[in-house]
Amino acid sequence: MFYEYSITPDVFDPASLGGNPATALILTQLLRGICENGMISDLHKSGWSRDIAKRVEGIPSQKTKANVMKLLEVLKDRKRLVRHPKAANDPADDVQWFELAREAHGRAPLDAIVLTPNLLASCGIDDEILIGLDDVLDSDPWLHRRRSATIKQQEADYRNLLPKVLRHAKRLWLIDPYFRPDRRQWTDTIEICASLMGQRGGDVLRGIIEVHTGDPGKRNTPLSPKDEITAWDQWKKDHFTPNYPHTLSVSMWGSRVNGERFHDRLLITDQVGFQIAGGLDCMTPPIGTPSDTVWTLLDEKDRLLWLGKFQEGTSPYDRITT
């Protein structure tokens, strides 16, 4: 549901876009689709961004240039231009940019490398990951993109779904009113996410994980907020901090009198977000039997709206303190 593409800079070259309006339209449709649920490899420590910026300036059609610049800005604002390691030397030509894309795919699998038909023909490599720009909108990786997925609430399914979601994430919000530190069905989910977060095929990108849970006093086995926080602190000390490089915080929220009910369950990063119908628990026998649940991609406006619900000043809930 969240995809990473590498697009070689020659795709943005004025020579590629100036002579054929259909090619320019394909590029803008590609970028619009990536804005929905994808990201682009910003190769050579953002050298890719700098290179294509120069090429885009030379696009002869003012409309095409404006559209491409606007869509690239959207991707940048959504943190979807994801920086990759700096190469030993600056790429000298399109072939060397292409080789950097293949190296990125070797570190952590991409969904596609998009390049011009000329570069694709000249490279002489038969690999399904390589897709010419003219064919990309009809390709299997593009046509099979999804905005929702039904999975089982178990570790194997989470580890299959989440690597690209968490690969470049710097912040992660796990939102479920039933999170608690004394049940592995919840803490296992936190550890699965922590083990995948920042795993880009090299040095781990350290991040921040926020767990947002409900009022511990409203459960079947109620705890005071003080006891709940003490239990979380002990779990972090014993299980989280020794094993993961990320920072973890836990916040508890309660409904106001006649106010909104805290019921929705979500996983949100600084890039993308999902609503999870059945909750974020990870069921492993003998704890319980994994059930099917559906994960649904959030539109960007909804992602921002739900983040605001768990920030003081904009939240419809009250933060519970000790």
Secondary structure, 3 states (H helix, E strand, C coil): CCEEEEECHHHHCHHHHCCCHHHHHHHHHHHHHHHHHEEEEEHHHHHHHHHHHHHHHCCCCHHHHHHHHHHHHHHHHCCCEEECCCCCCCCCCHHHHHHHHHHHHHHCCCCEEEECHHHHHHHCCCCCCEEEHHHHHHCHHHHCCCCEEEEECCHHHHHHHCHHHHCCCCEEEEECCCCCCCCHHHHHHHHHHHHHCCCCCCCCCCCEEEEEECCHHHCCCCCCHHHHHHHHHHHHHHHHCCCCCCEEEEEEEEECCCCCCCCCCEEEECCCEEEECCCCCCCCCCCCCCCEEEEEECCHHHHHHHHHCCCCCCCCEEEECC
